[in-house]
Amino acid sequence: MERMFCPYCQERHSSHPHAKRAASPQDCFICHGLMNQLVKLADEALGKAAGKQWGSFFVQTTFPREVLLREEAVFDEEPLDEAMAIKNQCNRIAVEYVARSSGKPFHPQGDMSIVLDFAHMAGKANPANLYVFGHYLKKTRTYCQHDWACSACRGRGCRVCDYHKQNYPSIEGALRGVFAPAFGASDAHLHASGREDVDVMHLGSGRPFVLELVHPAKRTADLAALAAQVATLHPLEVLGLRYGAPFWVETVCNSHFDKHYRAWVTAERPLSASDLDKLLSRVPVFINQQTPIRVMGRRSDLVRPRRVYEIKPVSISPNEWVLDIFAEAGTYIKEFVHGDQGRTVPSISGITGFPCQCRQLDVMGVEDLYTRTLRGKNE
């Protein structure tokens, strides 16, 4: 069957047994002249990238589904080992053209996505998301980690939330408010290694996190100045800020680090030295924790084995013990104290033989030396 191709499509399908040059690009059986618009779309994309900061680029192309189906029909009529897909050819030509026009190099993980959208005849420039790594300290018992829409109005704003739209102020919102404007980003998302409860402070060296900045117009900013701004505006600190890479999000979020806690333990009767000796004699202790009642709505109901490696008294009185607890990643410390109605075994309540409560809890440190070995694409 005779097929009429534009110069671009004929180059890809030169081995087709019945290929003919079309009288005009619009007469091309496959692309109907779309490939002839490549330079126009690339120039449009470069124009949109001009006001943004970028040092390298990659190319993305999209075609209408009917173009791809027509090319599949042509593939059926020729030797496949000599054919090239339209997207591959388009990407190759676009990379050469953009590199020549911009003077900037191609990189598979470049700073700028040059998009040639043949389906909508538009050239677009989408800055690649930017990643900032660090550790945060939370010096308050009133901030949650992520945005948490007001339960009463579901984030629309009402008297219950004083029109702030959130149940609590969040670390994510605080960082977004400082970092997104500084980088000209459309949004920012917090990715952290675990989380603490709203009423738990996180002290010590902080919790590792990656802040993902969405489509930033700028790719550099004074990170130290931004950290100082966070500390001025919020009861938070961000330490050791540096630029990361996309894979750091998964690495940080999927890593499980053992943690140091400080727990304030009270009981229904006076606490004695013999009670403390009974507890310390069991350490290190292996425990089984069934999913706590307070998180049943968002966690599978499973029994998880955990280890408490060490317990050290900080302050002891008949009214309260202050204990430093070093435990395996994923241990629910509040439940380890009170037992969670028998769902955590053994617990401090079970070991001492009388009900205990965790009046207050802080995270004092995270064993995350591994994160210091992470390297970004420019390191």
C-alpha positions in Angstrom: 0.0 0.0 0.0 1.4 3.4 -1.0 2.1 5.7 1.9 2.7 9.5 1.6 5.2 10.9 4.2 6.6 14.3 5.1 10.4 14.5 5.2 10.5 13.8 8.9 8.3 10.7 8.7 10.0 9.5 5.5 13.4 9.6 7.3 12.0 7.4 10.0 10.3 5.0 7.6 12.9 4.9 4.8 12.6 1.1 4.6 8.9 1.1 4.0 8.4 -0.7 0.6 5.9 1.8 -0.7 7.0 5.2 0.8 6.4 8.3 -1.2 7.1 12.0 -0.5 3.9 13.9 0.3 3.2 17.0 -1.8 2.9 19.0 1.4 3.6 18.3 5.1 -0.2 18.3 5.8 -0.6 15.4 3.4 1.7 13.2 5.5 -0.2 9.9 6.4 1.3 9.8 9.9 1.7 13.3 11.4 -0.5 15.4 9.1 2.2 18.1 9.2 2.6 18.2 13.0 6.4 17.5 12.8 6.7 20.6 10.7 5.7 22.6 13.8 8.6 21.3 15.9 10.7 24.4 15.8 7.8 26.7 16.4 6.8 24.8 19.6 10.4 24.6 20.7 10.8 28.4 20.3 7.5 28.9 22.2 8.8 26.8 25.1 12.2 28.6 25.1 10.3 31.9 25.3 8.5 30.7 28.4 11.7 29.5 30.0 13.5 32.8 29.4 12.3 34.3 32.7 13.3 31.4 34.8 16.6 30.1 36.2 17.9 26.9 34.8 21.2 25.4 33.8 20.2 22.2 31.9 17.2 20.8 30.3 15.3 17.6 29.2 12.6 17.3 26.5 9.1 15.8 26.7 6.8 15.4 23.7 3.2 14.4 23.5 1.2 13.5 20.3 -2.4 12.9 19.6 -3.4 9.3 20.0 -4.5 9.0 16.4 -0.9 9.9 15.2 0.5 7.1 17.2 -2.1 4.7 15.9 -1.4 5.7 12.3 2.3 5.1 12.9 1.5 1.6 14.3 -0.2 0.8 11.0 3.0 1.8 9.2 5.1 -0.3 11.5 3.0 -3.3 10.5 4.1 -2.9 6.9 7.9 -2.6 7.3 10.9 -4.3 9.0 10.7 -3.1 12.7 14.4 -3.3 13.3 14.9 -0.4 10.9 12.1 1.8 12.1 12.1 4.7 14.6 9.2 6.0 16.7 8.0 9.5 16.1 8.6 10.5 19.7 12.2 9.3 19.6 12.9 11.3 16.5 11.1 14.4 17.8 13.0 14.2 21.1 16.4 13.9 19.3 15.8 16.8 17.0 14.4 18.9 19.9 17.3 18.3 22.1 19.8 19.3 19.4 17.7 22.5 18.6 17.2 23.6 22.2 20.9 23.0 23.1 22.0 25.0 20.1 19.4 27.8 20.7 19.9 28.1 24.5 23.6 27.2 24.8 22.6 25.0 27.7 23.2 21.2 28.0 20.8 18.4 27.9 20.6 16.3 31.1 18.1 13.4 31.8 17.4 15.1 35.2 17.8 18.6 34.0 16.5 21.8 35.7 13.9 22.6 33.0 11.4 20.4 31.1 10.9 21.6 27.6 7.5 20.3 26.6 6.4 20.0 23.0 2.7 19.3 23.2 1.6 18.4 19.6 -1.9 17.4 20.9 -2.7 21.0 21.9 -0.1 22.7 19.7 1.7 24.4 22.6 5.3 24.7 23.7 5.7 24.7 27.5 8.6 25.2 30.0 8.1 23.5 33.3 10.9 23.9 35.8 11.8 20.6 37.4 10.9 20.4 41.1 13.7 21.4 43.5 14.6 19.5 46.6 16.0 21.0 49.8 17.2 18.6 52.5 17.6 19.4 56.2 16.5 18.6 59.8 13.8 20.4 61.6 13.3 21.1 65.3 9.8 21.6 66.6 9.8 23.6 69.8 6.1 23.7 70.4 3.2 21.3 71.3 0.7 23.0 69.0 2.1 22.3 65.5 1.3 19.3 63.4 3.7 18.1 60.7 1.5 18.3 57.6 -1.4 20.4 56.5 -4.5 19.2 58.4 -7.7 20.8 57.2 -10.2 22.0 59.8 -12.5 19.2 60.7 -15.5 21.5 61.0 -15.2 23.3 57.6 -12.9 20.9 55.7 -10.5 23.7 54.9 -12.9 26.4 53.8 -12.5 28.6 56.8 -14.9 29.0 59.7 -15.2 30.3 63.3 -14.0 27.0 64.7 -10.6 27.4 63.0 -10.7 31.2 63.3 -10.7 31.1 59.5 -7.2 29.7 59.3 -8.7 26.6 57.5 -6.5 24.2 59.5 -6.9 22.3 62.8 -3.4 23.3 63.8 -0.6 25.3 62.2 1.7 22.9 60.4 5.4 22.6 59.8 4.7 22.0 56.2 2.7 25.3 56.0 5.4 27.2 57.8 8.2 26.0 55.4 5.9 26.6 52.4 5.3 30.2 53.5 9.0 30.9 53.7 10.6 28.8 50.9 8.0 28.9 48.1 8.1 32.7 47.6 11.9 32.7 47.9 12.2 30.3 45.0 9.2 31.5 43.0 7.6 28.0 43.5 3.9 27.3 43.0 3.8 25.0 46.0 5.9 23.1 48.5 5.5 19.6 50.0 7.2 18.3 53.1 8.6 14.7 53.1 9.9 13.6 56.5 11.3 10.5 58.1 8.3 9.6 60.3 6.4 12.2 62.4 5.7 13.2 65.9 2.3 13.9 67.5 1.0 17.5 67.7 1.8 17.6 71.5 5.3 16.2 71.1 8.3 18.4 70.6 11.2 17.3 68.5 14.6 18.5 69.8 18.2 17.4 69.6 19.6 17.3 66.1 16.1 17.3 64.6 14.1 15.1 62.2 15.4 14.6 58.6 13.2 16.0 55.9 13.1 16.9 52.2 11.1 20.0 51.1 9.9 19.6 47.5 9.5 22.9 45.8 7.1 22.7 42.8 8.1 24.4 39.5 10.4 27.0 41.0 11.4 30.0 38.9 14.7 30.2 40.8 17.0 27.4 41.7 19.2 29.0 44.3 18.5 31.1 47.3 20.2 32.0 50.6 19.4 28.9 52.6 20.9 30.3 55.8 18.7 33.4 55.5 15.6 31.3 54.9 16.4 29.1 58.0 16.7 32.3 60.1 13.4 33.5 58.7 11.7 30.2 59.8 13.1 30.6 63.3 11.9 34.2 63.5 8.3 33.5 62.4 7.7 30.1 64.0 8.7 28.0 67.0 10.8 25.9 64.6 14.4 25.5 63.4 15.7 24.0 60.2 19.3 22.9 60.3 21.9 21.8 57.8 20.0 22.8 54.7 21.4 21.7 51.3 20.1 20.9 47.9 19.2 17.3 47.2 17.9 15.1 44.4 14.5 13.6 43.7 15.5 10.1 45.0 16.1 11.6 48.4 12.3 11.8 49.0 11.9 8.1 48.9 15.2 7.4 50.7 14.3 9.7 53.6 10.6 8.6 53.9 11.4 4.9 53.7 14.3 4.9 56.1 13.5 3.7 59.6 15.8 5.3 62.3 16.0 4.4 65.9 15.1 7.3 68.2 15.8 8.8 71.6 12.9 10.0 73.7 12.3 11.8 77.0 9.1 10.7 78.7 7.4 12.2 81.8 5.7 9.2 83.5 3.1 9.5 86.2 1.0 6.9 88.1 -2.1 6.5 90.2 0.1 5.9 93.3 3.5 7.2 94.5 6.4 5.8 92.5 9.1 4.1 94.5 12.8 3.1 93.9 11.8 -0.6 93.9 9.3 0.2 91.1 12.1 1.8 89.1 14.5 -1.1 89.7 11.8 -3.6 88.5 11.5 -1.6 85.3 15.3 -1.2 84.6 15.9 -4.8 85.3 13.8 -5.7 82.2 15.8 -3.5 79.8 16.5 -4.2 77.0 13.0 -5.4 76.5 11.3 -6.9 73.4 7.7 -5.8 73.1 4.7 -6.6 70.8 2.6 -3.6 69.9 -0.8 -4.0 68.3 -1.8 -0.9 66.3 -2.6 1.7 68.9 -6.3 2.6 69.4 -5.6 6.3 68.7 -4.3 5.6 65.1 -6.6 2.7 64.2 -8.3 4.9 61.6 -5.2 5.3 59.5 -3.1 2.2 60.2 -3.7 -1.5 59.6 -4.5 -3.5 62.7 -1.3 -5.5 63.1 1.0 -6.7 65.9 4.5 -5.3 65.4 7.5 -6.5 67.4 9.7 -3.7 68.7 12.7 -3.3 70.9 13.4 -0.8 73.7 17.2 -0.8 74.0 17.8 1.5 76.9 16.0 3.4 79.7 17.9 6.0 81.8 16.4 7.9 84.7 16.8 11.7 84.4 14.7 12.8 87.3 13.0 10.6 89.9 10.4 11.5 92.4 7.3 9.8 94.0 5.1 11.9 91.8 6.9 11.6 88.4 9.7 9.8 86.6 11.5 11.6 83.8 13.0 8.8 81.6 15.3 8.9 78.6 14.2 6.0 76.3 16.1 4.7 73.4 13.9 2.6 71.1 13.6 0.9 67.8 12.1 2.9 64.9 8.3 2.7 64.9 7.9 2.2 68.6 4.9 4.0 70.1 6.3 5.3 73.3 3.1 6.6 74.9 1.6 3.1 74.5 4.8 1.5 75.9 4.1 3.6 79.0 0.4 3.0 79.6 -0.1 -0.3 77.7 -3.0 0.8 75.5 -5.5 -1.5 77.2 -3.3 -4.5 76.8 -2.4 -3.9 73.2 1.3 -3.2 74.0 3.0 -6.1 75.9 5.0 -5.7 78.0 4.5 -2.0 79.0 5.7 0.1 81.9 2.3 -0.3 83.4 2.5 -4.0 83.1 6.1 -4.3 84.4 5.5 -2.2 87.5 2.0 -3.7 88.1 0.0 -0.5 88.3 -1.4 2.0 85.7 1.0 4.6 84.4 0.5 7.5 82.0 2.8 9.4 79.7 2.2 13.0 80.8 4.5 14.5 78.3 6.9 13.3 75.5 9.7 14.7 73.5 11.9 13.3 70.7 15.5 14.0 71.7 17.4 12.5 68.8 17.3 10.4 65.6 20.0 7.9 64.7 20.2 9.0 61.1 23.9 9.3 60.3 23.1 7.5 57.1 21.5 10.7 55.7 24.9 12.4 55.9 26.1 10.1 53.1 23.4 11.3 50.6 24.7 13.2 47.6 22.9 15.3 45.1 23.4 15.4 41.4 25.9 18.3 41.7 27.8 16.9 44.6 
